[in-house]
Amino acid sequence: MNDTPKYGFDTLQVHAGARPDPATGARQTPIYQTTAYVFRDADHAAALFNLQEVGYIYSRLTNPTVAVLAERIATLEGGVGGVCCSSGHAAQIMALFPLMGPGKNVVASTRLYGGTVTQFAQTIKRFGWSAKFVDFDDLDAVKAAIDDDTRAVFCEAIANPGGYITDLDAIAPIAAEAGLPLIVDNTSATPYLCRPIEHGATLVVHSTTKYLTGNGTVMGGAIVDSGQFDWSASDKFPSLSAPEPAYHGLKFHETFGSLAFTFHGIAIGLRDLGMTMNPQAAHYTLMGIETLSLRMERHVANAMQVAGWLEKHPKVAAVTYAGLPSSPYNDRVARICPKGAGGLFTFALKDGYDACVKFVDSVNLFSHVANLGDTRSLVIHSASTTHRQLTEEQQVAAGAAPNVVRVSIGIEDPADLIADLEQALAAV
């Protein structure tokens, strides 16, 4: 259904990429729990392996259930294609993999999930890559950080943990002027609240574990290709523009055009990195996406009520929710996330670290877990958990200072959520 833009978001979240099963007529997308697929004959097998024909070879590369999910997410994001993989962290590596090389760097926002900061600051060094962390509100600093070895610009649409909204309209032209792809993690916003490609993003990545699945059951990741970047405009991206030895000199951009990145992600990324999504995980995520807009509306409405209540509480020093009129990022909501500022934010307690620990130990309805985007409301003290590996300076820059608690507001009755917060704060 990628060729039917007349359909609205609510329709596409149910139907995009899916058709009745031709063998059985099954209406729901089946779980194709198989490792391999029978070839019609030797010529068919050769054509698939030579990338001359699209089809299924081996489920490390492609699987019919996973393919439906990839097409649905790509459709909702307004991209030309997508690749699904095993987790959000896997999606980030797979997004960078065709772009980077030894000695190359990515310019990244300081406001990122703590695991992403660690992945970029430490783990990618093993590949010979590096990251430069910059405050993306300082546009001059972003420009200054880009050098001849930079191969991508990376940020989150709605940053975890603070709910900070990145001004994509200001960042995208900087990346474009430098001839670089802008990669946007849209996990916290989802395509219902924000469509980064419409703001100039080249690639969009997701941890499908979070809001897209929405029920806290399975891990997954996705990369969506806008199809709008010219990979052959310079010699910076040889994986996509130069001859590929593994395919007898095939040039991905020359051969596949706007789908070059998508095909590379499958034919090289999944083939060699093996970060495969299993079909059952894809099935759960597809079912979750069917109600995405309904859930996100409730997440936003509840977050507005809870954040407004917290802002007035005498034990709360500050609330970061961008949907509040008091937020310095409130003006970005209408431009970047016109349907709402999401369900994720933090609040600071006046009594500091120890008060935060006591608070998370005192909640009842909120679940103290290392996750977000669930239908259930979740809470965590980031400085001692998800952002524990960072220095205090990095924690503060990321919005996870020691006196800060992160909440992911679910779809329960907001009065019940407020009552639980009230009794936990009383315990502090």
C-alpha positions as CSV (number, residue, x, y, z in Angstrom):
1,M,0.0,0.0,0.0
2,N,3.0,2.3,-0.3
3,D,1.5,3.6,-3.6
4,T,-1.8,4.7,-2.0
5,P,-1.0,8.0,-0.2
6,K,-4.7,8.8,-0.2
7,Y,-5.1,6.6,3.0
8,G,-4.8,8.3,6.3
9,F,-2.4,7.3,9.2
10,D,-5.1,5.3,11.1
11,T,-5.8,3.2,8.0
12,L,-2.1,2.7,7.1
13,Q,-1.2,1.6,10.6
14,V,-3.6,-1.3,10.2
15,H,-3.2,-2.2,6.5
16,A,0.2,-1.0,5.1
17,G,2.4,-3.8,3.8
18,A,-0.2,-6.6,4.6
19,R,-2.5,-8.5,2.3
20,P,-4.6,-11.6,2.9
21,D,-2.3,-14.7,2.9
22,P,-2.5,-16.1,-0.7
23,A,-2.3,-19.7,0.4
24,T,-4.9,-19.7,3.1
25,G,-6.8,-16.4,3.0
26,A,-5.7,-15.6,6.6
27,R,-6.5,-11.9,7.3
28,Q,-3.8,-11.4,10.0
29,T,-0.2,-11.6,8.8
30,P,1.0,-15.1,9.6
31,I,4.1,-15.9,11.6
32,Y,6.4,-17.4,8.9
33,Q,8.4,-19.5,11.4
34,T,10.9,-20.9,8.9
35,T,14.7,-20.5,8.3
36,A,14.8,-21.1,4.6
37,Y,12.6,-21.0,1.4
38,V,12.5,-23.5,-1.5
39,F,13.8,-22.1,-4.8
40,R,11.8,-22.7,-8.0
41,D,14.9,-23.9,-9.7
42,A,18.7,-23.3,-10.0
43,D,18.2,-20.1,-12.1
44,H,15.8,-18.7,-9.5
45,A,18.3,-19.3,-6.7
46,A,21.1,-17.7,-8.7
47,A,19.0,-14.6,-9.5
48,L,18.2,-14.1,-5.8
49,F,21.8,-14.4,-4.7
50,N,22.9,-12.1,-7.5
51,L,20.3,-9.4,-6.4
52,Q,18.7,-9.7,-9.8
53,E,15.4,-10.7,-8.3
54,V,13.7,-9.9,-5.0
55,G,12.5,-12.8,-2.9
56,Y,13.2,-14.9,0.1
57,I,16.4,-16.9,0.6
58,Y,17.2,-17.3,4.3
59,S,15.5,-15.7,7.3
60,R,18.7,-14.0,8.5
61,L,18.2,-11.8,5.4
62,T,14.4,-11.6,4.8
63,N,11.3,-13.2,6.2
64,P,7.7,-12.5,5.0
65,T,6.4,-11.5,8.5
66,V,9.3,-9.2,9.1
67,A,9.0,-7.8,5.5
68,V,5.4,-6.7,6.3
69,L,6.6,-4.9,9.4
70,A,9.4,-3.2,7.5
71,E,7.0,-1.9,4.8
72,R,4.5,-0.8,7.4
73,I,7.0,1.3,9.4
74,A,8.5,2.7,6.2
75,T,5.0,3.7,5.0
76,L,4.1,5.4,8.2
77,E,7.4,7.3,8.2
78,G,7.0,8.4,4.6
79,G,10.2,6.5,3.5
80,V,10.8,4.3,0.4
81,G,12.0,1.2,2.3
82,G,12.9,-0.2,5.6
83,V,15.0,-2.9,7.3
84,C,14.0,-4.5,10.6
85,C,16.6,-5.9,13.0
86,S,17.0,-7.4,16.5
87,S,16.9,-4.2,18.6
88,G,17.2,-0.4,18.6
89,H,20.9,-0.6,19.3
90,A,21.3,-3.0,16.4
91,A,19.4,-0.4,14.2
92,Q,21.9,2.3,15.1
93,I,24.9,0.2,14.2
94,M,23.2,-0.9,11.0
95,A,22.4,2.7,10.1
96,L,26.0,3.7,10.5
97,F,27.6,0.6,9.0
98,P,27.4,1.6,5.3
99,L,28.5,5.1,6.1
100,M,31.4,4.8,8.4
101,G,35.0,3.4,8.2
102,P,38.1,3.5,10.3
103,G,39.0,7.1,11.3
104,K,35.5,8.4,10.4
105,N,33.2,10.1,12.9
106,V,29.5,10.9,13.6
107,V,28.4,14.2,15.1
108,A,25.8,13.3,17.8
109,S,23.6,15.2,20.1
110,T,24.5,15.3,23.8
111,R,20.8,14.6,24.5
112,L,20.6,10.8,23.8
113,Y,19.6,7.7,25.6
114,G,22.4,6.7,28.0
115,G,23.0,3.4,26.2
116,T,23.4,5.2,22.9
117,V,25.9,7.6,24.4
118,T,27.9,4.6,25.7
119,Q,27.6,2.8,22.3
120,F,28.9,5.9,20.5
121,A,31.5,7.0,23.0
122,Q,33.0,3.6,23.7
123,T,31.8,0.6,21.7
124,I,32.1,2.0,18.2
125,K,35.8,2.8,18.9
126,R,36.4,-1.0,18.3
127,F,35.4,-0.4,14.7
128,G,37.8,2.5,14.4
129,W,34.8,5.0,14.4
130,S,34.3,7.9,16.8
131,A,31.6,10.3,17.9
132,K,31.6,14.0,18.6
133,F,28.9,15.0,21.1
134,V,27.5,18.5,20.7
135,D,24.6,20.5,22.2
136,F,22.2,20.6,19.2
137,D,20.7,23.8,20.4
138,D,24.1,25.4,19.6
139,L,23.9,25.4,15.8
140,D,27.4,27.0,15.4
141,A,28.9,24.2,17.5
142,V,27.2,21.6,15.3
143,K,28.7,23.2,12.2
144,A,32.1,23.4,13.8
145,A,32.1,19.8,14.9
146,I,31.7,18.6,11.3
147,D,35.0,17.9,9.6
148,D,36.3,16.0,6.5
149,D,36.0,12.7,8.3
150,T,32.4,13.2,9.5
151,R,30.0,10.8,7.8
152,A,26.7,11.4,9.6
153,V,24.7,13.6,12.0
154,F,22.7,11.9,14.7
155,C,19.9,13.0,17.1
156,E,16.7,11.9,18.7
157,A,13.4,13.6,17.7
158,I,12.1,13.5,21.3
159,A,15.2,12.8,23.4
160,N,15.3,10.1,26.1
161,P,15.1,10.8,29.0
162,G,14.0,14.4,29.2
163,G,11.5,14.7,26.4
164,Y,13.6,17.4,24.7
165,I,12.5,18.1,21.2
166,T,15.3,18.6,18.6
167,D,14.8,21.4,16.2
168,L,15.1,19.2,13.1
169,D,14.3,22.1,10.8
170,A,17.5,23.8,12.0
171,I,19.7,20.7,12.0
172,A,18.8,19.2,8.7
173,P,20.1,22.2,6.6
174,I,23.5,21.9,8.4
175,A,23.8,18.3,7.5
176,A,22.6,18.9,3.9
177,E,25.1,21.7,3.4
178,A,27.9,19.4,4.6
179,G,26.7,16.7,2.2
180,L,25.9,14.3,5.1
181,P,23.0,12.2,6.0
182,L,20.9,13.2,9.0
183,I,19.9,10.1,11.1
184,V,17.0,10.7,13.5
185,D,16.0,8.2,16.2
186,N,12.2,8.5,16.3
187,T,11.6,6.0,19.0
188,S,10.1,8.3,21.6
189,A,7.9,10.2,19.1
190,T,6.8,7.5,16.7
191,P,5.7,8.5,13.2
192,Y,2.3,9.5,14.6
193,L,3.8,12.5,16.5
194,C,6.8,13.3,14.3
195,R,7.8,12.4,10.7
196,P,11.5,13.3,10.6
197,I,11.8,12.7,6.8
198,E,9.4,15.7,6.3
199,H,11.9,17.8,8.2
200,G,15.0,16.7,6.2
201,A,16.1,13.4,7.8
202,T,17.8,10.9,5.5
203,L,17.4,7.9,7.8
204,V,15.0,7.2,10.7
205,V,15.8,4.6,13.3
206,H,13.5,3.0,15.9
207,S,13.7,0.8,18.9
208,T,10.4,-1.0,17.9
209,T,10.6,-2.4,21.5
210,K,9.0,0.8,22.7
211,Y,5.9,2.6,21.5
212,L,5.6,0.8,18.2
213,T,5.1,-2.6,19.9
214,G,3.6,-0.8,23.0
215,N,3.1,-3.9,25.1
216,G,6.5,-4.6,26.6
217,T,6.8,-8.1,25.0
218,V,9.5,-8.2,22.3
219,M,12.7,-6.5,21.3
220,G,13.2,-5.1,17.8
221,G,14.7,-2.3,15.7
222,A,14.1,-0.6,12.4
223,I,15.9,1.6,9.9
224,V,13.8,3.6,7.4
225,D,15.4,5.0,4.2
226,S,14.0,8.3,2.9
227,G,15.3,7.6,-0.5
228,Q,16.2,11.2,-0.9
229,F,20.0,11.2,-0.4
230,D,22.5,11.2,-3.3
231,W,25.0,8.6,-2.2
232,S,27.1,9.2,-5.3
233,A,27.4,13.0,-4.9
234,S,30.8,12.6,-3.3
235,D,33.3,9.8,-2.6
236,K,32.4,9.8,1.1
237,F,30.1,6.7,0.9
238,P,31.9,4.0,-1.1
239,S,29.8,1.2,0.3
240,L,26.9,2.6,-1.6
241,S,28.5,4.3,-4.5
242,A,31.6,2.3,-5.4
243,P,31.8,-1.3,-6.8
244,E,30.9,-4.0,-4.2
245,P,33.4,-6.9,-4.4
246,A,30.9,-9.3,-2.8
247,Y,28.5,-8.8,-5.7
248,H,31.0,-8.8,-8.6
249,G,31.4,-5.0,-8.7
250,L,27.7,-4.1,-8.4
251,K,27.2,-0.4,-7.3
252,F,24.3,-0.2,-4.9
253,H,23.3,3.4,-5.7
254,E,23.7,3.0,-9.4
255,T,21.7,-0.2,-9.5
256,F,19.0,0.4,-6.9
257,G,18.7,4.2,-6.9
258,S,16.5,5.5,-4.1
259,L,16.4,2.0,-2.5
260,A,20.2,1.7,-2.4
261,F,20.5,2.0,1.4
262,T,17.6,-0.5,2.0
263,F,19.1,-3.1,-0.3
264,H,22.5,-2.7,1.3
265,G,21.0,-3.1,4.7
266,I,19.6,-6.5,3.8
267,A,22.2,-7.8,1.3
268,I,25.3,-6.7,3.4
269,G,24.1,-5.5,6.8
270,L,21.9,-8.4,7.8
271,R,23.9,-10.9,5.8
272,D,27.2,-10.1,7.6
273,L,26.1,-8.6,10.9
274,G,23.3,-11.0,11.5
275,M,21.2,-8.7,13.6
276,T,18.0,-10.4,12.6
277,M,14.5,-9.8,13.9
278,N,12.6,-13.0,14.5
279,P,9.2,-13.4,12.9
280,Q,7.3,-13.7,16.2
281,A,8.7,-10.4,17.4
282,A,7.6,-8.9,14.1
283,H,4.1,-10.3,14.6
284,Y,3.7,-8.8,18.1
285,T,4.9,-5.4,16.8
286,L,2.5,-5.5,13.8
287,M,-0.4,-6.0,16.3
288,G,0.9,-3.2,18.4
289,I,1.2,-0.7,15.5
290,E,-2.5,-1.3,14.7
291,T,-3.5,0.8,17.7
292,L,-0.5,3.2,17.6
293,S,-2.4,6.4,17.0
294,L,-5.0,5.6,19.7
295,R,-2.3,4.9,22.3
296,M,-0.2,7.9,21.4
297,E,-3.2,10.2,21.8
298,R,-3.8,8.8,25.3
299,H,-0.1,8.9,26.2
300,V,0.1,12.6,25.3
301,A,-3.2,13.5,27.1
302,N,-2.1,11.7,30.3
303,A,1.4,13.2,30.1
304,M,0.0,16.7,29.9
305,Q,-2.1,16.1,33.0
306,V,0.6,14.4,35.1
307,A,3.3,16.9,34.1
308,G,1.1,19.8,34.9
309,W,0.3,18.3,38.4
310,L,4.0,17.6,39.1
311,E,5.0,21.1,38.1
312,K,3.0,22.5,41.0
313,H,4.1,20.0,43.6
314,P,6.2,21.5,46.4
315,K,8.8,18.7,46.4
316,V,9.4,19.0,42.6
317,A,12.1,21.4,41.4
318,A,11.4,21.2,37.7
319,V,9.6,19.2,35.0
320,T,11.0,18.8,31.5
321,Y,7.9,18.0,29.5
322,A,7.9,20.0,26.3
323,G,4.1,20.1,26.2
324,L,4.0,22.5,29.2
325,P,3.8,26.2,28.3
326,S,6.7,26.8,30.7
327,S,9.0,24.6,28.7
328,P,11.7,26.4,26.7
329,Y,11.0,23.8,23.9
330,N,7.2,24.3,23.9
331,D,7.4,26.4,20.7
332,R,8.9,23.3,18.9
333,V,5.9,21.1,19.6
334,A,3.7,22.7,16.9
335,R,6.4,22.5,14.3
336,I,8.1,19.2,15.0
337,C,5.5,17.2,16.9
338,P,2.2,18.8,16.0
339,K,0.1,16.0,17.6
340,G,1.8,16.3,21.0
341,A,5.0,16.1,22.9
342,G,4.9,12.4,23.7
343,G,4.6,10.5,26.9
344,L,8.2,10.7,28.2
345,F,9.8,13.3,30.5
346,T,11.7,13.8,33.7
347,F,11.2,15.7,36.9
348,A,13.8,16.8,39.4
349,L,13.3,16.4,43.2
350,K,14.5,19.2,45.5
351,D,16.0,16.7,47.9
352,G,18.3,15.2,45.4
353,Y,19.6,11.7,44.7
354,D,18.5,10.0,47.9
355,A,15.0,11.3,47.4
356,C,14.8,9.9,43.9
357,V,15.8,6.5,45.1
358,K,13.2,6.6,47.9
359,F,10.6,7.8,45.4
360,V,11.1,4.9,42.9
361,D,11.0,2.5,45.8
362,S,7.6,3.9,46.9
363,V,5.5,3.8,43.7
364,N,2.8,1.1,43.3
365,L,1.0,1.6,40.0
366,F,4.1,2.8,38.2
367,S,6.5,0.0,37.3
368,H,10.1,0.4,38.1
369,V,11.7,-1.0,34.9
370,A,14.3,-0.1,32.3
371,N,11.9,0.4,29.5
372,L,9.6,3.1,28.0
373,G,6.7,3.3,25.6
374,D,4.6,0.6,27.3
375,T,0.9,0.9,27.8
376,R,1.8,0.8,31.5
377,S,3.3,3.8,33.3
378,L,7.0,3.3,34.0
379,V,9.5,5.0,36.2
380,I,13.3,4.9,36.6
381,H,16.1,6.8,38.2
382,S,18.4,7.2,35.1
383,A,21.5,8.3,36.9
384,S,21.8,5.1,38.8
385,T,20.6,2.8,36.0
386,T,20.3,3.6,32.2
387,H,22.9,6.5,32.4
388,R,25.0,5.0,35.2
389,Q,28.1,4.5,32.9
390,L,28.3,8.2,32.2
391,T,30.1,10.9,34.1
392,E,28.0,13.3,36.1
393,E,28.8,16.0,33.5
394,Q,27.5,13.7,30.8
395,Q,24.5,12.8,32.8
396,V,23.5,16.4,33.3
397,A,24.1,17.1,29.5
398,A,21.9,14.1,28.6
399,G,19.1,15.3,31.0
400,A,19.7,12.5,33.5
401,A,21.2,14.4,36.5
402,P,21.4,12.6,39.9
403,N,18.3,14.4,41.2
404,V,16.2,13.5,38.2
405,V,13.5,10.8,37.8
406,R,12.3,9.6,34.3
407,V,8.7,8.7,33.7
408,S,7.0,7.1,30.8
409,I,3.3,7.8,31.1
410,G,1.0,5.0,30.1
411,I,-2.6,4.9,29.1
412,E,-4.2,4.2,32.6
413,D,-6.6,6.6,34.3
414,P,-4.7,9.8,34.9
415,A,-6.3,10.3,38.3
416,D,-4.9,6.9,39.4
417,L,-1.4,7.8,38.1
418,I,-1.4,11.1,40.0
419,A,-2.6,9.4,43.2
420,D,0.3,7.0,43.0
421,L,2.8,9.8,42.4
422,E,1.3,11.7,45.3
423,Q,1.7,8.9,47.8
424,A,5.3,8.2,46.6
425,L,6.2,11.8,47.0
426,A,4.7,11.8,50.4
427,A,7.0,8.9,51.3
428,V,10.0,11.1,50.3
